[in-house]
Amino acid sequence: MQLRQTAGLAVPLVMASVLLAACSSSGSSSSSGSTASSSATSSSSAAGGLKTGLKVFVIPKNLGNNYFTTADSAKTGGAIAALSALGETGTETSGTAATPASQIPAIQAAISKGANALIVSATDPTALCPTLNAAMKRGITVVTYDSDAPGCRDVFINQASTAQIGTSEVDVLAKQINQTGDIAIVSATASATNQNAWIGYMKQELKKYPKMKLVSTVYGNDDPTTATQVTQGLLQQYPNLKGIISPTTVGIAAAAAVLDTAKYRGKIALTGLGTPDSLKKYVSDGTIKEFVLWKPNDLGYLAAYAAVEAASGKLNGSQGQSFTAGKLGSFTVGADKTILLGPPFTFNSANIGQFDF
């Protein structure tokens, strides 16, 4: 599957063309160990001297979310696939809800099972830090991906420029509603680091469109039922609503299902971050014209390589450091120990059929 940017798009829309925009504290772990380095051995093979036999736990916001399934699984070429290719033991595990209370026990369990590295999509920028800092003190590498916890990780893998993700969604919606009307946001959780950062840039971008008014931000908690209910609540509370932005793959799919009726289709615009497979029906019938995302399996793949590089002592997060992430090529560490996957993309009826995740 190959991503191609749509020609002629302005920079905000090009970055918006991202493929995609999170799971029970059980996972299929294999061997166990008591310390972070007990089961790893050094290799000087084609892997470039990286350690093999590392126990790496991939901990998304919650299990059962298609976005993270794509980012993490071996079948899609995500994080577990990269770890396997590098000779490591990869395990996906998390809670069932996208909350710190659900995610933290999974992190603690991974530590107790002898993790050498943790790859975490943070449900909260600070609540996870006591647990993650404790892991780092034990010599366990911590890499965040998708959603950051800046005070308690070695490296963050950012799916795309935070500013570009936020501004592009506003620009896409503005085009669809002629830059005029009341709009709302259906976010994930109120504490989600990435969601809040994107929304911050959305609010800044809205200053360019004085006739567009953000009337409400609601939270679906990355739960389909809750996201459906809050979307329905918006429609009841704001009968003149012209558009909705949902920067969460669960939220946009739920909102699309609510708007996919003769009463709302084509009358209330919807955009945000979604996966092509979950939104093809709604693009086909006109409920959604365009949405934004990146390639989530590449995000997980890159996070896995970074985790192994760091756990092998080859990547310390210093700005300007470079490494090669297999098929994805070379990456360089930027400010704040952040590694950027690349620009997002915009999906619409002209290109959505090219993608299958």
C-alpha positions as CSV (number, residue, x, y, z in Angstrom):
1,M,0.0,0.0,0.0
2,Q,1.6,3.2,-1.1
3,L,0.6,6.8,0.0
4,R,0.5,9.5,-2.6
5,Q,-0.1,13.1,-1.9
6,T,-2.8,14.7,-3.9
7,A,-1.3,17.2,-6.3
8,G,-2.1,20.9,-6.1
9,L,-3.1,20.9,-2.4
10,A,-2.0,23.7,-0.2
11,V,0.5,22.9,2.5
12,P,-2.2,22.6,5.3
13,L,-4.2,20.1,3.1
14,V,-1.2,18.1,2.1
15,M,-0.3,17.5,5.6
16,A,-4.0,16.8,6.2
17,S,-3.8,14.0,3.8
18,V,-2.7,11.6,6.5
19,L,-3.7,8.0,6.4
20,L,-5.8,7.4,9.4
21,A,-5.8,10.7,13.1
22,A,-6.4,3.9,20.8
23,C,-6.9,-1.6,24.5
24,S,-7.7,-5.0,28.5
25,S,-4.7,-5.3,30.5
26,S,-4.1,-8.7,29.0
27,G,-1.7,-9.4,26.1
28,S,0.0,-12.3,24.5
29,S,3.4,-12.0,26.3
30,S,6.0,-14.6,26.0
31,S,9.0,-15.1,28.2
32,S,9.5,-13.3,31.5
33,G,12.4,-11.8,33.3
34,S,13.1,-9.9,36.5
35,T,15.3,-7.1,35.2
36,A,15.2,-4.8,32.2
37,S,18.4,-6.3,30.7
38,S,18.2,-9.9,31.8
39,S,16.9,-11.5,28.6
40,A,18.6,-9.3,26.0
41,T,21.8,-10.2,24.1
42,S,24.0,-8.1,21.9
43,S,24.0,-8.8,18.2
44,S,26.5,-7.4,15.6
45,S,24.6,-8.8,12.7
46,A,22.8,-6.9,9.9
47,A,20.7,-5.2,12.6
48,G,23.7,-2.9,13.1
49,G,24.7,-4.1,16.5
50,L,21.2,-3.8,18.1
51,K,20.4,-6.1,21.0
52,T,18.1,-9.0,20.3
53,G,15.9,-10.9,22.7
54,L,14.5,-7.7,24.1
55,K,11.0,-7.9,25.7
56,V,9.1,-4.9,24.3
57,F,5.6,-4.1,25.4
58,V,3.4,-2.0,23.1
59,I,0.8,-0.2,25.2
60,P,-1.8,1.8,23.2
61,K,-4.5,3.9,24.9
62,N,-6.9,1.0,24.8
63,L,-7.3,-2.4,23.1
64,G,-10.0,-2.9,20.5
65,N,-9.5,0.4,18.7
66,N,-8.9,-0.2,15.0
67,Y,-6.4,2.6,14.8
68,F,-4.1,1.0,17.3
69,T,-4.7,-2.4,16.0
70,T,-3.3,-1.1,12.7
71,A,-0.5,0.7,14.4
72,D,0.6,-2.3,16.5
73,S,-0.1,-5.6,14.9
74,A,2.1,-8.0,13.0
75,K,-0.6,-8.5,10.4
76,T,-0.6,-4.9,9.4
77,G,3.1,-4.4,9.5
78,G,3.0,-2.3,12.6
79,A,5.1,-2.3,15.8
80,I,5.0,-6.1,16.5
81,A,6.1,-6.8,12.9
82,A,9.1,-4.6,13.3
83,L,10.0,-6.1,16.7
84,S,9.8,-9.6,15.3
85,A,12.0,-8.7,12.3
86,L,14.6,-7.3,14.8
87,G,14.6,-10.5,16.8
88,E,12.7,-9.1,19.8
89,T,9.6,-10.3,21.7
90,G,6.8,-7.9,21.2
91,T,3.5,-7.9,23.1
92,E,0.6,-5.6,22.8
93,T,-1.3,-5.0,26.0
94,S,-3.4,-2.2,27.6
95,G,-6.7,-1.6,29.4
96,T,-10.1,-1.6,27.8
97,A,-10.8,2.1,28.4
98,A,-8.7,5.0,27.2
99,T,-8.0,6.2,30.7
100,P,-4.9,6.3,33.0
101,A,-6.7,4.1,35.5
102,S,-7.1,1.5,32.8
103,Q,-3.7,1.9,31.2
104,I,-1.5,2.1,34.3
105,P,-2.0,-1.5,35.5
106,A,-0.9,-2.8,32.1
107,I,2.3,-0.7,32.3
108,Q,2.9,-2.0,35.8
109,A,2.3,-5.6,34.7
110,A,4.8,-5.1,31.8
111,I,7.4,-3.9,34.2
112,S,6.9,-6.9,36.5
113,K,7.3,-9.2,33.5
114,G,10.8,-8.0,32.8
115,A,10.2,-5.4,30.1
116,N,13.3,-4.0,28.4
117,A,11.3,-1.3,26.6
118,L,7.8,0.2,26.7
119,I,6.1,1.8,23.7
120,V,3.2,3.8,25.1
121,S,0.4,6.0,23.7
122,A,-0.2,8.2,26.8
123,T,-3.8,8.6,28.0
124,D,-2.7,11.5,30.1
125,P,0.5,13.7,29.9
126,T,1.2,13.5,33.7
127,A,-0.8,10.7,35.3
128,L,1.4,8.0,33.8
129,C,4.6,9.6,34.9
130,P,5.2,8.1,38.3
131,T,4.9,4.6,36.8
132,L,7.0,5.4,33.7
133,N,9.6,7.2,35.7
134,A,9.9,4.2,37.9
135,A,10.4,2.1,34.8
136,M,13.1,4.4,33.5
137,K,14.9,4.2,36.9
138,R,15.1,0.5,36.4
139,G,16.8,0.9,33.0
140,I,13.7,0.3,31.0
141,T,13.4,2.3,27.8
142,V,10.2,4.3,27.4
143,V,9.1,5.5,24.0
144,T,5.8,7.3,23.6
145,Y,4.0,7.3,20.2
146,D,0.8,8.9,19.0
147,S,0.2,10.7,22.3
148,D,3.0,12.0,24.5
149,A,3.9,12.2,28.1
150,P,6.8,14.7,27.8
151,G,8.1,14.5,31.4
152,C,8.6,10.7,31.5
153,R,9.9,9.2,28.3
154,D,13.2,8.8,26.4
155,V,11.8,9.6,22.9
156,F,8.4,10.6,21.4
157,I,7.3,9.4,18.0
158,N,5.0,12.0,16.6
159,Q,2.7,11.0,13.7
160,A,2.9,14.4,12.1
161,S,3.4,18.0,13.0
162,T,1.0,18.9,15.8
163,A,0.3,22.3,14.3
164,Q,-0.3,20.9,10.8
165,I,-2.8,18.3,12.1
166,G,-4.8,20.8,14.0
167,T,-4.8,23.6,11.4
168,S,-5.5,21.3,8.5
169,E,-8.7,20.0,9.9
170,V,-10.0,23.5,10.4
171,D,-9.0,24.4,6.8
172,V,-10.8,21.3,5.4
173,L,-14.0,22.1,7.3
174,A,-13.8,25.8,6.4
175,K,-13.7,25.0,2.7
176,Q,-16.8,22.8,3.0
177,I,-19.0,25.3,4.9
178,N,-17.8,28.4,3.0
179,Q,-16.0,29.6,6.1
180,T,-19.3,30.4,7.8
181,G,-21.3,28.9,10.7
182,D,-21.3,27.2,14.1
183,I,-19.0,24.3,14.5
184,A,-18.2,21.8,17.3
185,I,-15.5,19.3,18.2
186,V,-16.0,15.7,19.2
187,S,-12.8,14.8,20.9
188,A,-11.5,11.7,22.7
189,T,-10.8,12.2,26.4
190,A,-10.5,15.5,28.1
191,S,-7.0,14.6,29.2
192,A,-5.6,13.2,25.9
193,T,-2.3,15.0,25.2
194,N,-2.5,14.8,21.5
195,Q,-6.2,15.8,21.2
196,N,-5.7,18.8,23.4
197,A,-2.6,20.0,21.5
198,W,-4.5,19.6,18.1
199,I,-7.5,21.5,19.5
200,G,-5.2,24.3,20.7
201,Y,-4.0,24.8,17.1
202,M,-7.6,24.5,15.8
203,K,-8.6,27.4,18.0
204,Q,-5.7,29.4,16.7
205,E,-6.5,28.6,13.1
206,L,-10.2,29.6,13.6
207,K,-9.0,33.2,14.0
208,K,-8.5,33.2,10.2
209,Y,-12.2,32.5,9.8
210,P,-14.1,35.1,11.8
211,K,-17.5,33.9,10.6
212,M,-16.9,30.4,11.9
213,K,-17.7,29.9,15.6
214,L,-16.7,27.0,17.9
215,V,-19.7,26.5,20.1
216,S,-18.8,23.4,22.0
217,T,-16.1,20.7,22.5
218,V,-17.4,17.4,23.8
219,Y,-15.7,14.1,24.7
220,G,-16.6,10.6,23.4
221,N,-13.7,9.0,25.4
222,D,-12.8,6.9,22.4
223,D,-15.9,4.8,23.1
224,P,-18.3,4.3,20.2
225,T,-21.4,4.5,22.4
226,T,-20.3,7.6,24.2
227,A,-19.1,9.3,21.0
228,T,-22.5,8.6,19.5
229,Q,-24.3,10.0,22.5
230,V,-22.3,13.3,22.6
231,T,-22.7,13.8,18.9
232,Q,-26.5,13.4,19.2
233,G,-26.4,15.8,22.1
234,L,-24.6,18.4,20.0
235,L,-27.3,18.2,17.2
236,Q,-30.1,18.6,19.8
237,Q,-28.4,21.6,21.6
238,Y,-27.2,23.4,18.4
239,P,-29.9,23.0,15.7
240,N,-28.0,25.4,13.4
241,L,-24.7,23.5,13.6
242,K,-22.9,23.6,10.2
243,G,-19.9,21.4,10.9
244,I,-18.1,19.0,13.2
245,I,-14.4,18.1,13.6
246,S,-13.6,14.9,15.3
247,P,-9.8,14.4,15.7
248,T,-10.2,10.8,16.8
249,T,-10.8,7.7,14.7
250,V,-13.4,6.4,17.0
251,G,-15.2,9.7,17.3
252,I,-15.4,10.5,13.6
253,A,-16.8,7.0,12.8
254,A,-19.4,7.4,15.5
255,A,-20.3,11.0,14.3
256,A,-20.5,9.8,10.7
257,A,-23.0,7.1,11.7
258,V,-25.2,9.7,13.4
259,L,-25.0,12.1,10.4
260,D,-25.7,9.4,7.8
261,T,-29.3,10.2,7.4
262,A,-31.4,12.3,5.0
263,K,-31.9,14.9,7.7
264,Y,-28.2,15.6,8.1
265,R,-26.2,14.2,5.2
266,G,-24.8,17.0,3.1
267,K,-26.2,19.6,5.5
268,I,-23.7,19.2,8.4
269,A,-20.1,18.8,7.3
270,L,-17.9,16.3,9.1
271,T,-14.1,16.0,9.0
272,G,-11.3,14.9,11.4
273,L,-8.9,12.0,11.7
274,G,-10.1,8.6,10.5
275,T,-9.1,5.3,9.0
276,P,-10.1,4.7,5.3
277,D,-11.8,1.4,5.9
278,S,-14.0,2.8,8.7
279,L,-15.1,5.8,6.6
280,K,-15.3,4.5,3.0
281,K,-19.1,4.0,3.3
282,Y,-19.6,7.6,4.5
283,V,-17.3,9.1,1.8
284,S,-19.2,7.1,-0.8
285,D,-22.6,8.3,0.3
286,G,-21.6,11.9,0.8
287,T,-21.7,12.1,4.6
288,I,-18.0,12.9,4.6
289,K,-16.2,14.7,1.8
290,E,-12.7,14.8,3.2
291,F,-10.8,13.7,6.3
292,V,-7.2,13.6,7.5
293,L,-4.7,11.0,8.7
294,W,-1.3,9.4,8.5
295,K,-0.3,5.7,8.1
296,P,-0.7,4.2,11.6
297,N,1.2,1.0,10.9
298,D,4.2,3.1,9.9
299,L,3.9,5.0,13.2
300,G,4.0,1.8,15.2
301,Y,6.8,0.4,13.0
302,L,8.9,3.5,13.6
303,A,8.2,3.5,17.3
304,A,9.4,-0.1,17.5
305,Y,12.7,0.7,15.8
306,A,13.3,3.7,18.0
307,A,12.6,1.6,21.1
308,V,15.1,-1.0,20.1
309,E,17.7,1.6,19.1
310,A,17.3,3.3,22.5
311,A,17.3,0.0,24.5
312,S,20.5,-1.0,22.6
313,G,22.2,2.2,23.8
314,K,22.4,3.7,20.3
315,L,19.7,6.4,20.6
316,N,19.6,8.8,23.5
317,G,17.2,11.4,22.1
318,S,19.8,14.1,21.5
319,Q,18.7,16.5,18.8
320,G,20.3,15.7,15.5
321,Q,20.8,12.0,16.1
322,S,19.9,9.9,13.1
323,F,19.0,6.2,12.7
324,T,17.5,4.0,10.1
325,A,14.1,2.4,10.7
326,G,14.1,-0.4,8.2
327,K,11.9,0.0,5.2
328,L,10.9,3.6,6.3
329,G,14.4,4.9,5.9
330,S,16.4,7.4,7.9
331,F,15.0,9.6,10.7
332,T,16.5,12.4,12.7
333,V,15.7,13.4,16.3
334,G,14.3,16.9,16.6
335,A,13.6,19.2,19.5
336,D,12.3,17.8,22.8
337,K,13.5,14.3,21.8
338,T,10.8,14.1,19.2
339,I,10.9,12.1,16.0
340,L,8.5,13.0,13.3
341,L,6.9,10.4,11.0
342,G,6.0,12.8,8.3
343,P,3.2,15.0,7.0
344,P,-0.5,13.9,7.1
345,F,-2.7,13.4,4.1
346,T,-6.2,14.2,3.0
347,F,-8.6,11.4,2.0
348,N,-11.6,11.9,-0.2
349,S,-13.6,10.0,-2.9
350,A,-10.8,10.4,-5.4
351,N,-8.2,8.4,-3.4
352,I,-9.8,6.5,-0.6
353,G,-10.2,3.4,-2.7
354,Q,-6.4,3.0,-2.8
355,F,-6.2,2.2,0.9
356,D,-7.1,-0.9,3.0
357,F,-6.7,-0.2,6.6
